[in-house]
Amino acid sequence: MFFYIIALLIIAFDQWTKWLIVKNFTLGESMTVIEDFLYITSHRNTGAAWGILEGQMWFFYLITVIVIIGIIYYMQTHAKGKWLLQLSLALILGGAIGNFIDRLWRKEVVDFIHTFPFGYNFPIFNVADSSLCIGVVLLLIQMIREEREVK
Ligand SMILES: CCC[C@@H]1OC(=O)[C@@H](C)C[C@H](C)CCCCC(=O)CCC[C@@H](CC)/C=C/C=C(\COC)CC[C@@H](O)[C@@H](O)C[C@H](O)CNC1=O
């Protein structure tokens, strides 16, 4: 149950931040947070990471539904009692649904976190993407750890 609350909190926070950007920023408008490193820039993406597969909404709906069903199934079977695994799945589920709502409702994803790590203009992303990435990394760490334990 804890898992669903985490996912809901992520969805709520993601949608609230996107709503703030849409309400307070014109498209393309940018605000400096940390000079040369972190900006809030209002951006839209009809694709996935780096704008790949731009406009292929049906593909994104399909993939997202598969991700959501897969996670809920995995939650009810293998993740019982493993709180770190449940947290990882909650982060991925929350992120996937957060972007899914945008794709259904807005037909595009609202992005605003604009960073320049090592001077590279990293693609502008959002809270849902961050949650997805952190969840994926945590999941990979656990899979590697389980792999080692077996050997
Ligand atoms: C993070 C997954 C992207 C997210 O996937 C989703 O929604 C899932 C639930 C549905 C997708 C259709 C399926 C996954 C596609 C996989 C993918 O794309 C390769 C991912 C590499 C990743 C390593 C994990 C690098 C990182 C990238 C970025 C995020 O950095 C924090 C840049 C994000 C910006 O390009 C931003 O414009 C993206 C926009 O917000 C829409 N977001 C999505 O499509």
The ligand as a Gaussian input file, in Angstrom:
#p B3LYP/6-31G(d) Opt

LIG

0 1
 C       13.534000       9.377000     -18.738000
 C       12.806000       8.578000     -19.756000
 C       12.114000       9.477000     -20.756000
 C       10.604000       9.480000     -20.533000
 O       10.106000       8.143000     -20.675000
 C        8.760000       7.898000     -20.461000
 O        7.934000       8.753000     -20.279000
 C        8.395000       6.442000     -20.475000
 C        7.462000       6.072000     -19.355000
 C        7.735000       6.086000     -21.759000
 C        8.684000       6.127000     -22.946000
 C        7.870000       6.248000     -24.182000
 C        9.497000       4.850000     -22.995000
 C       10.892000       5.066000     -22.519000
 C       11.777000       5.530000     -23.631000
 C       13.187000       5.377000     -23.188000
 C       13.941000       6.604000     -23.455000
 O       13.406000       7.621000     -23.858000
 C       15.396000       6.542000     -23.168000
 C       15.645000       7.077000     -21.818000
 C       17.099000       7.238000     -21.525000
 C       17.286000       7.890000     -20.199000
 C       18.029000       6.924000     -19.267000
 C       17.187000       6.407000     -18.173000
 C       18.066000       9.140000     -20.348000
 C       17.612000      10.348000     -19.848000
 C       16.906000      11.260000     -20.671000
 C       16.274000      12.349000     -20.157000
 C       15.791000      12.424000     -18.728000
 O       16.802000      12.993000     -17.903000
 C       16.451000      13.012000     -16.558000
 C       15.906000      13.449000     -21.050000
 C       14.405000      13.616000     -21.094000
 C       13.989000      14.747000     -22.009000
 O       14.319000      14.414000     -23.358000
 C       12.490000      15.034000     -21.911000
 O       12.143000      16.008000     -22.881000
 C       11.680000      13.776000     -22.131000
 C       10.184000      14.035000     -21.967000
 O        9.935000      14.633000     -20.692000
 C        9.380000      12.730000     -22.090000
 N        9.893000      11.710000     -21.185000
 C        9.988000      10.409000     -21.547000
 O        9.624000       9.967000     -22.633000

